[in-house]
């Protein structure tokens, strides 16, 4: 089950459980749309995977399975971002 992390791990922007601005990779690294699409160019700076919109958990299920309240902030250096983009940006996500 997804943690549904409450913020962008790079810029710190709030991403509540019902946010349509949250993007995740297959390891659930969580970023806002701007960081994922513009800064990282759809390459996760941690694993090299791509991003997908984070699903929104139905309100009724949030009561039973609440989203995480633990903020994660792991701002990547420009060097790390550039390194991952250089490796993967020209490769389709399904071929990485």
Secondary structure per residue as TSV (DSSP state, phi and psi in degrees):
chain	resnum	aa	ss	phi	psi
A	1	X	-	360.0	137.9
A	2	X	-	-64.9	142.9
A	3	X	-	-70.4	-33.1
A	4	X	-	57.4	71.5
A	5	X	-	-65.4	146.1
A	6	X	S	-86.5	0.8
A	7	X	B	-155.2	163.2
A	8	X	-	-71.4	127.6
A	9	X	T	-71.2	-15.4
A	10	X	T	-97.2	-54.9
A	11	X	T	-100.1	-11.8
A	12	X	-	86.5	0.8
A	13	X	-	-55.5	138.5
A	14	X	B	-67.3	131.2
A	15	X	-	-131.5	78.1
A	16	X	-	-59.9	166.2
A	17	X	T	-57.4	-25.1
A	18	X	T	-99.2	13.9
A	19	X	-	-71.2	134.3
A	20	X	S	-93.6	6.1
A	21	X	S	-100.8	4.6
A	22	X	E	-94.0	133.2
A	23	X	E	-122.3	142.7
A	24	X	E	-133.2	154.6
A	25	X	-	-98.8	-176.0
A	26	X	T	-69.4	-15.3
A	27	X	T	-97.6	6.7
A	28	X	-	69.6	22.7
A	29	X	-	-59.0	135.1
A	30	X	E	-119.7	125.2
A	31	X	E	-137.7	157.9
A	32	X	E	-75.2	163.3
A	33	X	H	-57.8	-40.9
A	34	X	I	-60.5	-51.0
A	35	X	I	-62.6	-46.2
A	36	X	I	-63.8	-45.8
A	37	X	I	-87.4	-43.0
A	38	X	I	-89.5	-54.6
A	39	X	I	-72.2	-42.2
A	40	X	S	-99.2	-7.9
A	41	X	T	50.9	43.8
A	42	X	T	64.3	29.3
A	43	X	-	-123.7	114.3
A	44	X	-	-62.3	125.3
A	45	X	T	-71.5	-7.8
A	46	X	T	-94.8	-44.8
A	47	X	T	-120.6	-12.9
A	48	X	S	86.9	-1.6
A	49	X	-	-75.2	-179.8
A	50	X	-	-99.3	178.3
A	51	X	-	-115.2	148.9
A	52	X	E	-132.5	154.4
A	53	X	E	-60.2	136.7
A	54	X	-	-72.8	131.3
A	55	X	-	-64.0	153.8
A	56	X	-	-100.9	121.8
A	57	X	-	-74.6	131.9
A	58	X	-	-57.8	143.8
A	59	X	H	-53.8	-41.6
A	60	X	H	-62.0	-32.9
A	61	X	H	-81.6	-24.1
A	62	X	H	-63.1	-30.4
A	63	X	H	-64.9	-41.9
A	64	X	H	-83.5	-36.5
A	65	X	S	-127.2	80.0
A	66	X	-	-66.4	154.3
A	67	X	-	-74.5	162.8
A	68	X	-	-67.4	146.3
A	69	X	-	-108.7	-3.8
A	70	X	-	-81.1	114.2
A	71	X	-	-76.6	138.8
A	72	X	-	-117.5	123.2
A	73	X	-	-128.6	110.7
A	74	X	-	-134.8	64.4
A	75	X	-	-59.0	123.9
A	76	X	-	-84.6	143.6
A	77	X	-	-71.5	155.7
A	78	X	H	-60.6	-34.6
A	79	X	H	-61.0	-43.7
A	80	X	H	-66.4	-43.4
A	81	X	H	-60.6	-48.2
A	82	X	H	-62.5	-38.2
A	83	X	H	-62.8	-47.0
A	84	X	H	-68.4	-40.2
A	85	X	H	-63.9	-40.8
A	86	X	H	-60.6	-35.4
A	87	X	H	-74.4	-38.5
A	88	X	H	-122.1	-16.7
A	89	X	T	-61.0	-28.8
A	90	X	T	-91.2	-1.1
A	91	X	S	-104.7	130.2
A	92	X	-	-57.8	142.1
A	93	X	G	-51.8	-39.9
A	94	X	G	-71.2	-8.0
A	95	X	G	-113.6	3.0
A	96	X	-	-71.5	360.0
